[in-house]
Amino acid sequence: MSISEFAITPETFASQIPFTNNWSFRLKRLQVCRDAIFDPVQFHVRLIRTKEETPPVTLIKSESDLNERLLKTHADSFRVLSFCQAFSLDPLQCTESAMMSVITQWSISAMFLDILLKFGDQPQVFEESSGFRQVSQQEDGSFELCYQFMYVEPSGRQPPRDIWSFRQTGVGHKYERSVNRNTIVLLHNNDESTAQARLEKHATCQERFALAAHPLNVHLVIVSSYVVHWQDHIESLARSLQDIRKHILVIDTETSNFQAKELQTLRNIEDKIICRACRCLYSTKVLLKTLVRINDSLPASDPVFASRSASIAQQLQLIDQRLEGHINAAETLALRIQATLGLLTNMLDLQNQFNSNKISTRTLQLTHESVDDNATVRVITVCTLIYLPASFTATFFGMNFFEYQSDVGGLQTSQSFWVYIAATIPLTLITVGAWYISKMRHDKKRQKERSDEEMAK
């Protein structure tokens, strides 16, 4: 059954909170994103059962095999079906029709569609979403719980690449108190997830039925599988911050060329601790409160079951206390990062100011040198002006247009003196005119460039 076919006959969701549960909109969104969420080729599903005389863990490699297992497990009191991705942002290794068959035959809540929409090749959804959670409880202790569990774990990459990765696990759990039945669907980020391995280990041990003894045991296994990594992750970020602080506190802004790389690294650490780690920790704390509330609402008429609920409460409290410590450490680290960012920003400002002062000092030196050069040119110009009349007079009277006659006792001007006048005046006019035309063109060009700059602004 495909999503489009399922949307036509949605009887499965017809009775689920009709006034608030907009399942038709979710189905439309799922149909749009189905190529990113489901893999039509790869099929990898695991089934965990605690029923006697049945294999506790079964690997399902085809849709037909899955449909057969769904029929066989219809009356089981405990069944866990696990879907997985090859890698964190790959589609789930199952077909859309297989997933719809599970939702239909096991009567999974429409709330689970919201969890499906957060998986697959959708990095923007994975990065921006953080700890989606919905729960519906009944008076007899039955409940339906769906949530997106965000956590951090080692990525397997080697430095200088990031050795940590933020990942998610999707959970859909339906508990029917009247028949003591647990129906659980898990979405893992890879086929070797820690939580899945621990669940299978519990299911295959001698006390395999202990996993189904209480409806919240599965959630304890999932949450406790990944909470342990937060301390190492926060400490690794703290070490990176400390390395930068050591460099900042001993640097001399006047003699060292401080790079903006440290600022970029700090911003990256800030994003990891504030936008990711803190939000994931907060969402996990809210999830723990939800599990505590569900545990408190379970009937306590059976002494054995009540004792198990009390044990669950203690374990949830221990996890919550550890989580509170991680949150305090993350918040303290966030404050230190912000303080370091402020210090680094001030040091960069001081370094820029110091560089500006150096540039201003050098500019002032060049200005003084230019003034000295202008003074030298002025002296030369004055000397030239002083000697120019004498030079002109000597040149003028040294021309052949004048002749000194001793017998007459005076100068005699040549009859061809007019040639000098006729050549000098036009040449002077041409020179002055060429200079004036060139100056006018230069002024017009400069004015046009200035107008273009003002229009561009």
Beta strands, then each sheet from edge to edge (+ up, - down):
strand 1: 45-49
strand 2: 57-60
strand 3: 78-84
strand 4: 133-137
strand 5: 143-154
strand 6: 164-176
strand 7: 181-188
strand 8: 402-405
strand 9: 410-413
sheet 1: 2+ 1- 3+ 7+ 6- 5+ 4-
sheet 2: 8+ 9-
end
